[in-house]
Amino acid sequence: MRLLLAEDDAPLAERLRQRLQAAGYAVDTADNGVDALHLGDTEDYDLVILDLGLPRLAGLEVLRRWRAGGRAMPVLILTARDTWREKVEGLKAGADDYLTKPFHAEELLARLGALTRRAHGRADPELAAGTLTLDEERQRALGAGGRAIELTGTEFRLLRYFMLNPGKVLSKSRLTEHVYDGDSDRDSNVIEVYVRRLREKLGPELIETRRGQGYVFRG
């Protein structure tokens, strides 16, 4: 899952970036509204964390412009001001959730998980396919009988994206866009390596290759 963190408080942004990466997110950052607007317009993010008090262009205006331009990614707003009027303005502008500073990282992660499931039309609190369950907290898979299947960070991100999009044809370029952040060397051919590793760990039948198109998760 690829996420944009738009926050101008540098120490807070760095703490959040590290915590989000540890939770299995590929994170891009912006410290002002102009850069955030550009990234949100040009990159395909699964989630956005947007501070309202951004310099150069306020977070609320960034959000309005995204929505006016048809950008539909889930947006969680951060603000230091806990007023009901500001919350209403944010929700009317197109925000999907709202979190007031200070907050606990665990609450932020829980809200992001709920937004992700909602965006993919899933109501269940965990991702499961057949006998396979994704343990997002420990970043591993659980097979039949609860057998633990250890995953690397990239394998976890890739499997999570597959499980959020079952039955869809996912190209290698789309997978790289959602598994890696903007600073990574996003060679789409590397996806083949990680798909092969997932097949070795989970079984060859779960991920189908569509020649010339990409992959389909059949869980």
CYANA upper distance limits for C-alpha pairs under 8 A (distance plus 0.5 A):
  1 MET  CA     24 GLY  CA      7.98
  1 MET  CA     25 TYR  CA      5.81
  1 MET  CA     26 ALA  CA      6.59
  1 MET  CA     45 TYR  CA      8.40
  1 MET  CA     46 ASP  CA      6.52
  1 MET  CA     47 LEU  CA      8.41
  1 MET  CA    157 ARG  CA      6.71
  1 MET  CA    160 ARG  CA      8.13
  1 MET  CA    161 TYR  CA      6.99
  1 MET  CA    178 HIS  CA      5.74
  1 MET  CA    179 VAL  CA      6.10
  2 ARG  CA     25 TYR  CA      6.37
  2 ARG  CA     26 ALA  CA      5.14
  2 ARG  CA     27 VAL  CA      6.47
  2 ARG  CA     28 ASP  CA      8.24
  2 ARG  CA     45 TYR  CA      5.93
  2 ARG  CA     46 ASP  CA      5.96
  2 ARG  CA     47 LEU  CA      7.34
  2 ARG  CA    177 GLU  CA      7.96
  2 ARG  CA    178 HIS  CA      5.39
  2 ARG  CA    179 VAL  CA      6.61
  2 ARG  CA    180 TYR  CA      7.21
  2 ARG  CA    181 ASP  CA      6.88
  3 LEU  CA     25 TYR  CA      7.10
  3 LEU  CA     26 ALA  CA      6.55
  3 LEU  CA     27 VAL  CA      5.44
  3 LEU  CA     28 ASP  CA      6.76
  3 LEU  CA     45 TYR  CA      6.06
  3 LEU  CA     46 ASP  CA      6.37
  3 LEU  CA     47 LEU  CA      5.37
  3 LEU  CA     48 VAL  CA      6.09
  3 LEU  CA     49 ILE  CA      8.11
  3 LEU  CA    181 ASP  CA      8.47
  4 LEU  CA     27 VAL  CA      6.37
  4 LEU  CA     28 ASP  CA      5.39
  4 LEU  CA     29 THR  CA      6.23
  4 LEU  CA     30 ALA  CA      8.07
  4 LEU  CA     36 ALA  CA      8.50
  4 LEU  CA     40 GLY  CA      8.20
  4 LEU  CA     45 TYR  CA      7.16
  4 LEU  CA     47 LEU  CA      7.00
  4 LEU  CA     48 VAL  CA      5.23
  4 LEU  CA     49 ILE  CA      6.70
  5 LEU  CA     13 ALA  CA      7.97
  5 LEU  CA     17 ARG  CA      8.10
  5 LEU  CA     27 VAL  CA      7.34
  5 LEU  CA     28 ASP  CA      6.64
  5 LEU  CA     29 THR  CA      5.25
  5 LEU  CA     30 ALA  CA      6.85
  5 LEU  CA     48 VAL  CA      6.54
  5 LEU  CA     49 ILE  CA      5.38
  5 LEU  CA     50 LEU  CA      6.87
  6 ALA  CA     29 THR  CA      6.21
  6 ALA  CA     30 ALA  CA      5.15
  6 ALA  CA     31 ASP  CA      6.30
  6 ALA  CA     32 ASN  CA      7.48
  6 ALA  CA     33 GLY  CA      8.05
  6 ALA  CA     36 ALA  CA      6.53
  6 ALA  CA     48 VAL  CA      8.09
  6 ALA  CA     49 ILE  CA      6.54
  6 ALA  CA     50 LEU  CA      5.44
  6 ALA  CA     51 ASP  CA      6.48
  6 ALA  CA     54 LEU  CA      8.33
  7 GLU  CA     12 LEU  CA      8.30
  7 GLU  CA     13 ALA  CA      6.29
  7 GLU  CA     29 THR  CA      7.99
  7 GLU  CA     30 ALA  CA      6.87
  7 GLU  CA     31 ASP  CA      5.66
  7 GLU  CA     32 ASN  CA      7.64
  7 GLU  CA     49 ILE  CA      8.48
  7 GLU  CA     50 LEU  CA      7.14
  7 GLU  CA     51 ASP  CA      5.83
  7 GLU  CA     54 LEU  CA      7.24
  8 ASP  CA     13 ALA  CA      7.63
  8 ASP  CA     30 ALA  CA      7.89
  8 ASP  CA     31 ASP  CA      4.67
  8 ASP  CA     32 ASN  CA      6.59
  8 ASP  CA     51 ASP  CA      8.24
  8 ASP  CA     53 GLY  CA      8.39
  8 ASP  CA     54 LEU  CA      6.48
  8 ASP  CA     55 PRO  CA      7.86
  9 ASP  CA     13 ALA  CA      6.44
  9 ASP  CA     31 ASP  CA      8.02
 10 ALA  CA     14 GLU  CA      6.62
 10 ALA  CA     31 ASP  CA      8.12
 11 PRO  CA     15 ARG  CA      6.78
 12 LEU  CA     16 LEU  CA      6.59
 13 ALA  CA     17 ARG  CA      6.44
 13 ALA  CA     29 THR  CA      8.37
 14 GLU  CA     18 GLN  CA      6.73
 15 ARG  CA     19 ARG  CA      6.72
 16 LEU  CA     20 LEU  CA      6.40
 16 LEU  CA    105 ALA  CA      8.20
 17 ARG  CA     21 GLN  CA      6.56
 17 ARG  CA     27 VAL  CA      6.99
 17 ARG  CA     29 THR  CA      8.45
 18 GLN  CA     22 ALA  CA      6.60
 19 ARG  CA     23 ALA  CA      6.79
 19 ARG  CA    105 ALA  CA      8.07
 20 LEU  CA     24 GLY  CA      7.04
 20 LEU  CA     25 TYR  CA      6.04
 20 LEU  CA     26 ALA  CA      8.28
 20 LEU  CA     27 VAL  CA      7.72
 20 LEU  CA    109 LEU  CA      8.27
 21 GLN  CA     25 TYR  CA      5.33
 21 GLN  CA     26 ALA  CA      6.55
 21 GLN  CA     27 VAL  CA      7.13
 23 ALA  CA    136 GLU  CA      8.36
 23 ALA  CA    137 GLU  CA      7.80
 23 ALA  CA    139 GLN  CA      8.27
 24 GLY  CA    139 GLN  CA      7.87
 24 GLY  CA    153 GLY  CA      6.98
 24 GLY  CA    156 PHE  CA      7.70
 24 GLY  CA    157 ARG  CA      6.61
 25 TYR  CA    157 ARG  CA      7.70
 25 TYR  CA    179 VAL  CA      8.42
 26 ALA  CA    178 HIS  CA      8.19
 26 ALA  CA    179 VAL  CA      6.82
 26 ALA  CA    180 TYR  CA      5.88
 26 ALA  CA    181 ASP  CA      5.26
 27 VAL  CA    181 ASP  CA      5.95
 27 VAL  CA    182 GLY  CA      8.37
 28 ASP  CA    181 ASP  CA      6.30
 28 ASP  CA    182 GLY  CA      6.64
 28 ASP  CA    183 ASP  CA      8.34
 29 THR  CA     36 ALA  CA      8.45
 30 ALA  CA     35 ASP  CA      6.37
 30 ALA  CA     36 ALA  CA      5.87
 31 ASP  CA     35 ASP  CA      7.85
 31 ASP  CA     36 ALA  CA      8.01
 31 ASP  CA     54 LEU  CA      7.62
 31 ASP  CA     55 PRO  CA      8.30
 32 ASN  CA     36 ALA  CA      6.77
 32 ASN  CA     54 LEU  CA      5.68
 32 ASN  CA     55 PRO  CA      5.59
 32 ASN  CA     56 ARG  CA      6.57
 32 ASN  CA     57 LEU  CA      7.35
 33 GLY  CA     37 LEU  CA      6.46
 33 GLY  CA     54 LEU  CA      5.95
 33 GLY  CA     55 PRO  CA      6.56
 33 GLY  CA     56 ARG  CA      6.24
 33 GLY  CA     57 LEU  CA      4.83
 33 GLY  CA     58 ALA  CA      6.38
 33 GLY  CA     59 GLY  CA      6.59
 33 GLY  CA     62 VAL  CA      6.85
 34 VAL  CA     38 HIS  CA      6.85
 34 VAL  CA     56 ARG  CA      6.77
 34 VAL  CA     57 LEU  CA      6.27
 34 VAL  CA     62 VAL  CA      8.35
 35 ASP  CA     39 LEU  CA      6.65
 36 ALA  CA     40 GLY  CA      6.54
 36 ALA  CA     62 VAL  CA      7.94
 37 LEU  CA     41 ASP  CA      6.62
 37 LEU  CA     62 VAL  CA      6.10
 37 LEU  CA     65 ARG  CA      8.34
 37 LEU  CA     66 TRP  CA      7.74
 38 HIS  CA     42 THR  CA      6.67
 39 LEU  CA     43 GLU  CA      6.09
 40 GLY  CA     44 ASP  CA      7.81
 40 GLY  CA     45 TYR  CA      7.69
 40 GLY  CA     66 TRP  CA      7.72
 40 GLY  CA     71 ARG  CA      8.26
 41 ASP  CA     66 TRP  CA      7.38
 41 ASP  CA     71 ARG  CA      7.65
 44 ASP  CA    177 GLU  CA      7.50
 44 ASP  CA    178 HIS  CA      7.96
 45 TYR  CA     73 MET  CA      7.07
 45 TYR  CA    178 HIS  CA      7.59
 46 ASP  CA     73 MET  CA      6.54
 46 ASP  CA     74 PRO  CA      7.52
 46 ASP  CA    116 THR  CA      8.01
 46 ASP  CA    178 HIS  CA      7.75
 47 LEU  CA     73 MET  CA      6.41
 47 LEU  CA     74 PRO  CA      5.65
 47 LEU  CA     75 VAL  CA      6.56
 47 LEU  CA     76 LEU  CA      8.34
 47 LEU  CA    112 LEU  CA      8.13
 47 LEU  CA    116 THR  CA      7.96
 48 VAL  CA     73 MET  CA      7.67
 48 VAL  CA     74 PRO  CA      6.79
 48 VAL  CA     75 VAL  CA      5.22
 48 VAL  CA     76 LEU  CA      6.67
 49 ILE  CA     75 VAL  CA      6.44
 49 ILE  CA     76 LEU  CA      5.42
 49 ILE  CA     77 ILE  CA      6.43
 49 ILE  CA     78 LEU  CA      7.48
 50 LEU  CA     59 GLY  CA      6.88
 50 LEU  CA     75 VAL  CA      7.31
 50 LEU  CA     76 LEU  CA      6.63
 50 LEU  CA     77 ILE  CA      5.32
 50 LEU  CA     78 LEU  CA      6.34
 51 ASP  CA     59 GLY  CA      6.34
 51 ASP  CA     77 ILE  CA      6.28
 51 ASP  CA     78 LEU  CA      5.02
 51 ASP  CA     79 THR  CA      6.30
 52 LEU  CA     58 ALA  CA      6.48
 52 LEU  CA     59 GLY  CA      4.51
 52 LEU  CA     60 LEU  CA      6.29
 52 LEU  CA     77 ILE  CA      7.25
 52 LEU  CA     78 LEU  CA      6.73
 52 LEU  CA     79 THR  CA      6.13
 53 GLY  CA     58 ALA  CA      6.38
 53 GLY  CA     59 GLY  CA      6.61
 53 GLY  CA     79 THR  CA      7.45
 54 LEU  CA     58 ALA  CA      5.59
 54 LEU  CA     59 GLY  CA      6.15
 57 LEU  CA     61 GLU  CA      7.25
 57 LEU  CA     62 VAL  CA      7.29
 58 ALA  CA     62 VAL  CA      6.86
 59 GLY  CA     63 LEU  CA      6.70
 60 LEU  CA     64 ARG  CA      6.75
 60 LEU  CA     90 GLY  CA      6.98
 60 LEU  CA     93 ALA  CA      7.59
 61 GLU  CA     65 ARG  CA      6.68
 62 VAL  CA     66 TRP  CA      6.76
 63 LEU  CA     67 ARG  CA      6.75
 63 LEU  CA     93 ALA  CA      7.03
 63 LEU  CA     94 GLY  CA      7.35
 63 LEU  CA     95 ALA  CA      7.93
 64 ARG  CA     68 ALA  CA      6.52
 64 ARG  CA     93 ALA  CA      5.89
 64 ARG  CA     94 GLY  CA      7.51
 65 ARG  CA     69 GLY  CA      6.55
 66 TRP  CA     70 GLY  CA      6.89
 66 TRP  CA     71 ARG  CA      5.57
 66 TRP  CA     72 ALA  CA      8.20
 67 ARG  CA     71 ARG  CA      5.70
 67 ARG  CA     72 ALA  CA      7.01
 67 ARG  CA     93 ALA  CA      8.13
 67 ARG  CA     94 GLY  CA      7.07
 74 PRO  CA     95 ALA  CA      7.84
 74 PRO  CA     96 ASP  CA      6.41
 74 PRO  CA    115 LEU  CA      7.11
 74 PRO  CA    116 THR  CA      8.20
 74 PRO  CA    119 ALA  CA      7.59
 75 VAL  CA     94 GLY  CA      8.36
 75 VAL  CA     95 ALA  CA      5.83
 75 VAL  CA     96 ASP  CA      5.90
 75 VAL  CA     97 ASP  CA      7.25
 76 LEU  CA     95 ALA  CA      6.72
 76 LEU  CA     96 ASP  CA      6.34
 76 LEU  CA     97 ASP  CA      5.21
 76 LEU  CA     98 TYR  CA      6.05
 76 LEU  CA     99 LEU  CA      7.73
 76 LEU  CA    112 LEU  CA      8.26
 77 ILE  CA     90 GLY  CA      7.99
 77 ILE  CA     95 ALA  CA      7.12
 77 ILE  CA     96 ASP  CA      8.43
 77 ILE  CA     97 ASP  CA      6.78
 77 ILE  CA     98 TYR  CA      5.30
 77 ILE  CA     99 LEU  CA      6.61
 78 LEU  CA     98 TYR  CA      6.75
 78 LEU  CA     99 LEU  CA      5.60
 78 LEU  CA    100 THR  CA      6.26
 78 LEU  CA    101 LYS  CA      7.28
 79 THR  CA     99 LEU  CA      7.26
 79 THR  CA    100 THR  CA      5.64
 79 THR  CA    101 LYS  CA      6.36
 80 ALA  CA    100 THR  CA      6.20
 80 ALA  CA    101 LYS  CA      5.27
 80 ALA  CA    102 PRO  CA      7.70
 81 ARG  CA     86 GLU  CA      8.29
 81 ARG  CA    100 THR  CA      7.32
 81 ARG  CA    101 LYS  CA      8.11
 82 ASP  CA     86 GLU  CA      8.13
 82 ASP  CA     87 LYS  CA      8.33
 82 ASP  CA    100 THR  CA      6.60
 83 THR  CA     87 LYS  CA      7.05
 84 TRP  CA     88 VAL  CA      6.68
 85 ARG  CA     89 GLU  CA      6.70
 86 GLU  CA     90 GLY  CA      6.66
 87 LYS  CA     91 LEU  CA      6.70
 87 LYS  CA     98 TYR  CA      7.53
 88 VAL  CA     92 LYS  CA      6.54
 89 GLU  CA     93 ALA  CA      6.60
 90 GLY  CA     94 GLY  CA      7.03
 90 GLY  CA     95 ALA  CA      6.05
 91 LEU  CA     95 ALA  CA      5.12
 91 LEU  CA     96 ASP  CA      7.17
 91 LEU  CA     97 ASP  CA      8.01
 96 ASP  CA    115 LEU  CA      8.09
 97 ASP  CA    111 ARG  CA      8.29
 99 LEU  CA    103 PHE  CA      7.83
 99 LEU  CA    108 LEU  CA      8.12
103 PHE  CA    107 GLU  CA      7.67
103 PHE  CA    108 LEU  CA      7.97
104 HIS  CA    108 LEU  CA      7.13
105 ALA  CA    109 LEU  CA      6.69
106 GLU  CA    110 ALA  CA      6.65
107 GLU  CA    111 ARG  CA      6.66
108 LEU  CA    112 LEU  CA      6.68
109 LEU  CA    113 GLY  CA      6.64
110 ALA  CA    114 ALA  CA      6.79
111 ARG  CA    115 LEU  CA      6.68
112 LEU  CA    116 THR  CA      6.63
113 GLY  CA    117 ARG  CA      6.77
114 ALA  CA    118 ARG  CA      6.61
114 ALA  CA    125 PRO  CA      8.28
115 LEU  CA    119 ALA  CA      6.54
116 THR  CA    120 HIS  CA      6.91
117 ARG  CA    121 GLY  CA      6.69
117 ARG  CA    122 ARG  CA      5.37
117 ARG  CA    123 ALA  CA      7.00
117 ARG  CA    124 ASP  CA      8.25
117 ARG  CA    125 PRO  CA      8.37
117 ARG  CA    164 LEU  CA      8.26
118 ARG  CA    122 ARG  CA      6.11
118 ARG  CA    123 ALA  CA      7.22
120 HIS  CA    164 LEU  CA      6.95
120 HIS  CA    165 ASN  CA      7.93
126 GLU  CA    133 THR  CA      7.95
126 GLU  CA    134 LEU  CA      7.48
126 GLU  CA    135 ASP  CA      8.24
127 LEU  CA    133 THR  CA      6.40
127 LEU  CA    134 LEU  CA      6.00
127 LEU  CA    160 ARG  CA      8.42
127 LEU  CA    163 MET  CA      7.24
127 LEU  CA    164 LEU  CA      7.99
128 ALA  CA    132 LEU  CA      6.10
128 ALA  CA    133 THR  CA      4.71
128 ALA  CA    134 LEU  CA      6.71
128 ALA  CA    163 MET  CA      7.96
129 ALA  CA    133 THR  CA      6.88
129 ALA  CA    163 MET  CA      7.91
129 ALA  CA    219 GLY  CA      5.30
130 GLY  CA    219 GLY  CA      6.58
131 THR  CA    143 GLY  CA      6.26
131 THR  CA    144 ALA  CA      5.66
132 LEU  CA    141 ALA  CA      7.31
132 LEU  CA    142 LEU  CA      6.20
132 LEU  CA    143 GLY  CA      5.28
132 LEU  CA    144 ALA  CA      7.21
132 LEU  CA    219 GLY  CA      8.33
133 THR  CA    141 ALA  CA      6.23
133 THR  CA    142 LEU  CA      5.55
133 THR  CA    143 GLY  CA      7.10
134 LEU  CA    139 GLN  CA      7.91
134 LEU  CA    140 ARG  CA      6.74
134 LEU  CA    141 ALA  CA      5.05
134 LEU  CA    142 LEU  CA      6.70
134 LEU  CA    160 ARG  CA      7.90
135 ASP  CA    139 GLN  CA      6.10
135 ASP  CA    140 ARG  CA      5.74
135 ASP  CA    141 ALA  CA      6.04
135 ASP  CA    142 LEU  CA      7.27
136 GLU  CA    140 ARG  CA      7.21
139 GLN  CA    150 GLU  CA      8.22
139 GLN  CA    151 LEU  CA      7.25
139 GLN  CA    153 GLY  CA      7.99
139 GLN  CA    156 PHE  CA      6.53
140 ARG  CA    148 ALA  CA      7.46
140 ARG  CA    149 ILE  CA      6.36
140 ARG  CA    150 GLU  CA      5.49
140 ARG  CA    151 LEU  CA      5.76
140 ARG  CA    156 PHE  CA      7.18
141 ALA  CA    148 ALA  CA      6.53
141 ALA  CA    149 ILE  CA      5.48
141 ALA  CA    150 GLU  CA      7.06
141 ALA  CA    151 LEU  CA      7.74
142 LEU  CA    146 GLY  CA      5.67
142 LEU  CA    147 ARG  CA      5.77
142 LEU  CA    148 ALA  CA      5.21
142 LEU  CA    149 ILE  CA      6.30
143 GLY  CA    147 ARG  CA      5.35
143 GLY  CA    148 ALA  CA      6.91
143 GLY  CA    149 ILE  CA      7.44
143 GLY  CA    202 LEU  CA      8.39
149 ILE  CA    201 LYS  CA      7.59
149 ILE  CA    202 LEU  CA      8.46
151 LEU  CA    155 GLU  CA      6.11
151 LEU  CA    156 PHE  CA      6.16
152 THR  CA    156 PHE  CA      6.57
153 GLY  CA    157 ARG  CA      6.82
154 THR  CA    158 LEU  CA      6.57
154 THR  CA    179 VAL  CA      7.62
154 THR  CA    194 TYR  CA      8.15
155 GLU  CA    159 LEU  CA      6.50
155 GLU  CA    194 TYR  CA      6.74
155 GLU  CA    197 ARG  CA      8.36
155 GLU  CA    198 LEU  CA      7.33
156 PHE  CA    160 ARG  CA      6.54
157 ARG  CA    161 TYR  CA      6.77
157 ARG  CA    179 VAL  CA      6.33
158 LEU  CA    162 PHE  CA      6.77
158 LEU  CA    175 LEU  CA      7.85
158 LEU  CA    179 VAL  CA      6.55
158 LEU  CA    194 TYR  CA      8.42
159 LEU  CA    163 MET  CA      6.59
159 LEU  CA    198 LEU  CA      8.19
160 ARG  CA    164 LEU  CA      6.66
161 TYR  CA    165 ASN  CA      6.86
161 TYR  CA    175 LEU  CA      8.36
161 TYR  CA    178 HIS  CA      8.16
161 TYR  CA    179 VAL  CA      8.28
162 PHE  CA    166 PRO  CA      6.67
162 PHE  CA    216 VAL  CA      8.26
162 PHE  CA    217 PHE  CA      6.25
163 MET  CA    217 PHE  CA      7.44
163 MET  CA    219 GLY  CA      8.07
165 ASN  CA    217 PHE  CA      7.91
166 PRO  CA    216 VAL  CA      7.48
166 PRO  CA    217 PHE  CA      5.61
166 PRO  CA    218 ARG  CA      6.77
166 PRO  CA    219 GLY  CA      7.43
167 GLY  CA    216 VAL  CA      6.13
167 GLY  CA    217 PHE  CA      6.16
167 GLY  CA    218 ARG  CA      6.48
168 LYS  CA    215 TYR  CA      8.48
168 LYS  CA    216 VAL  CA      6.12
168 LYS  CA    217 PHE  CA      7.62
169 VAL  CA    210 ARG  CA      8.16
169 VAL  CA    213 GLN  CA      7.52
169 VAL  CA    214 GLY  CA      6.65
169 VAL  CA    215 TYR  CA      6.02
169 VAL  CA    216 VAL  CA      5.45
170 LEU  CA    174 ARG  CA      6.82
170 LEU  CA    175 LEU  CA      7.11
170 LEU  CA    213 GLN  CA      7.89
170 LEU  CA    214 GLY  CA      5.81
170 LEU  CA    215 TYR  CA      5.75
170 LEU  CA    216 VAL  CA      6.80
171 SER  CA    175 LEU  CA      6.80
171 SER  CA    213 GLN  CA      6.21
171 SER  CA    214 GLY  CA      4.57
171 SER  CA    215 TYR  CA      6.89
172 LYS  CA    176 THR  CA      6.75
172 LYS  CA    188 SER  CA      5.97
172 LYS  CA    189 ASN  CA      7.84
172 LYS  CA    191 ILE  CA      6.92
172 LYS  CA    214 GLY  CA      6.23
172 LYS  CA    215 TYR  CA      8.20
173 SER  CA    177 GLU  CA      6.77
173 SER  CA    188 SER  CA      6.07
174 ARG  CA    178 HIS  CA      7.01
175 LEU  CA    179 VAL  CA      6.50
175 LEU  CA    188 SER  CA      8.37
175 LEU  CA    191 ILE  CA      8.04
176 THR  CA    180 TYR  CA      6.30
176 THR  CA    186 ARG  CA      6.58
176 THR  CA    187 ASP  CA      7.97
176 THR  CA    188 SER  CA      6.37
176 THR  CA    191 ILE  CA      7.61
177 GLU  CA    181 ASP  CA      8.04
177 GLU  CA    186 ARG  CA      8.23
180 TYR  CA    184 SER  CA      6.58
180 TYR  CA    186 ARG  CA      7.19
187 ASP  CA    191 ILE  CA      8.26
188 SER  CA    192 GLU  CA      8.32
189 ASN  CA    193 VAL  CA      8.05
190 VAL  CA    194 TYR  CA      7.31
191 ILE  CA    195 VAL  CA      6.59
192 GLU  CA    196 ARG  CA      6.66
193 VAL  CA    197 ARG  CA      6.87
194 TYR  CA    198 LEU  CA      6.67
195 VAL  CA    199 ARG  CA      6.73
195 VAL  CA    207 ILE  CA      8.17
196 ARG  CA    200 GLU  CA      6.77
197 ARG  CA    201 LYS  CA      6.83
198 LEU  CA    202 LEU  CA      6.27
198 LEU  CA    203 GLY  CA      8.06
199 ARG  CA    203 GLY  CA      5.29
199 ARG  CA    204 PRO  CA      5.10
199 ARG  CA    205 GLU  CA      8.07
199 ARG  CA    206 LEU  CA      7.67
199 ARG  CA    207 ILE  CA      7.51
200 GLU  CA    204 PRO  CA      7.22
202 LEU  CA    206 LEU  CA      7.81
204 PRO  CA    208 GLU  CA      8.49
205 GLU  CA    218 ARG  CA      7.82
206 LEU  CA    217 PHE  CA      6.28
206 LEU  CA    218 ARG  CA      5.43
206 LEU  CA    219 GLY  CA      5.81
207 ILE  CA    215 TYR  CA      6.97
207 ILE  CA    216 VAL  CA      6.13
207 ILE  CA    217 PHE  CA      5.09
207 ILE  CA    218 ARG  CA      6.37
207 ILE  CA    219 GLY  CA      8.27
208 GLU  CA    215 TYR  CA      5.99
208 GLU  CA    216 VAL  CA      5.56
208 GLU  CA    217 PHE  CA      6.84
208 GLU  CA    218 ARG  CA      7.44
209 THR  CA    214 GLY  CA      6.55
209 THR  CA    215 TYR  CA      5.12
209 THR  CA    216 VAL  CA      7.04
210 ARG  CA    214 GLY  CA      5.65
210 ARG  CA    215 TYR  CA      6.01
210 ARG  CA    216 VAL  CA      7.74
